[in-house]
């Protein structure tokens, strides 16, 4: 399977590096910054739901 990797830093976590893997290959279909923001929001929602 061909995938697209998006690396980004989380400033409020001491520069933690995150790697997001997606099957959305066309950057015009999902801009890297938008994917990172959605992933961050989802991660926070899941963390709160588990607590």
C-alpha angles and dihedrals in degrees: 000000000000114000139176121234121209117193120195140163126237106219096194090054098060093271096307111183117227126192116203119194119202139171090219098105100173110082090205088061092056124006113221092239091053092050091050092049093049092047091050092049092048092048091051092048092050092047092052092046092054095049 
